[in-house]
Amino acid sequence: MLGVRLYMLQRLTALIMAPLTLGHIAVMIYAVQGGLSTAEILSRTQGSIWWLLFYGSFVVAVSLHAAIGLRVIVHETLGLKRPALNILTLVVSLLLLFMGARAVLAVTLT
């Protein structure tokens, strides 16, 4: 049953990540073509709740999606069983969430 739930969660996070990825790419293209400097980009993102929500959602989805994917790969290649897989999934997810949250907060908080 856990396998089905993780499968569905990974598909759900993919659905969330797809438009966020397209939005991120569109913003990067706009920034590069507009000739914006790093300081100009940060001045637009700092203090913005919208950028915090946008990239915060992205970080949560990616941390779950990647951890579940790594869990499947480790199980198939190394044959690791459930208790160790659960710990690995949790640790990877929390590590990605922590690193991503730090980046998002650095870019959006003043």
C-alpha positions in Angstrom: 0.0 0.0 0.0 2.9 2.4 0.8 4.2 1.8 -2.7 1.0 2.9 -4.3 0.8 6.0 -2.1 4.4 7.0 -3.0 3.7 6.4 -6.7 0.7 8.6 -6.5 2.6 11.3 -4.5 5.4 11.3 -7.1 2.9 11.7 -9.9 1.2 14.6 -8.0 4.5 16.3 -7.4 5.3 16.0 -11.1 2.0 17.7 -11.9 2.9 20.5 -9.6 6.5 20.8 -10.8 5.6 21.0 -14.6 4.0 24.4 -14.6 6.4 25.7 -12.0 9.4 24.6 -14.1 7.9 26.3 -17.2 7.3 29.5 -15.1 10.9 29.4 -13.8 12.3 29.0 -17.4 10.1 31.8 -18.7 11.4 34.1 -15.9 15.0 33.2 -16.5 14.6 33.9 -20.3 12.9 37.2 -19.5 15.7 38.1 -17.0 18.5 37.2 -19.4 17.0 38.8 -22.5 16.1 41.9 -20.4 19.7 42.2 -19.4 18.8 42.2 -15.7 21.7 42.2 -13.2 21.8 40.0 -10.2 21.1 43.1 -8.0 18.0 43.9 -10.1 16.7 40.4 -9.9 17.1 40.3 -6.2 15.5 43.7 -5.8 12.4 42.3 -7.5 12.3 39.1 -5.5 13.2 40.3 -2.0 10.2 40.9 0.2 7.8 39.3 -2.3 5.3 36.8 -0.9 4.5 35.7 -4.4 8.1 34.6 -5.2 8.3 33.0 -1.8 5.1 31.0 -2.5 6.2 30.1 -6.1 9.7 28.9 -5.3 8.6 27.5 -1.9 6.0 25.3 -3.6 8.7 24.3 -6.1 11.1 23.3 -3.4 8.5 21.2 -1.5 7.5 19.4 -4.7 11.0 18.7 -5.8 12.2 17.5 -2.4 9.4 14.9 -2.3 9.6 13.9 -6.0 13.4 13.5 -5.9 13.4 11.5 -2.7 10.8 9.1 -3.9 12.6 8.6 -7.2 15.9 8.0 -5.5 14.1 5.5 -3.2 12.9 3.5 -6.3 16.4 3.6 -7.9 18.2 2.5 -4.7 15.7 -0.4 -4.2 16.0 -1.6 -7.8 19.8 -1.3 -8.0 21.0 -2.1 -4.5 18.0 -4.2 -3.3 17.7 -2.1 -0.1 14.6 -3.1 1.9 11.8 -1.1 3.5 13.3 0.1 6.8 16.4 1.5 5.2 14.5 2.8 2.3 12.2 4.7 4.6 15.1 6.3 6.4 16.9 7.1 3.1 13.7 8.7 1.7 13.1 10.8 4.8 16.7 12.0 5.0 17.0 12.9 1.4 13.7 14.7 1.4 14.5 16.7 4.5 18.0 17.5 3.2 16.6 18.8 -0.1 13.8 20.7 1.7 16.3 22.3 4.0 18.7 23.3 1.3 15.9 24.6 -1.0 14.2 26.5 1.8 17.5 28.2 2.7 17.9 29.3 -1.0 14.3 30.5 -1.3 14.5 32.5 2.0 17.8 34.0 1.0 16.3 35.3 -2.3 12.9 36.4 -1.0 13.4 37.7 2.5 14.8 41.2 3.0 
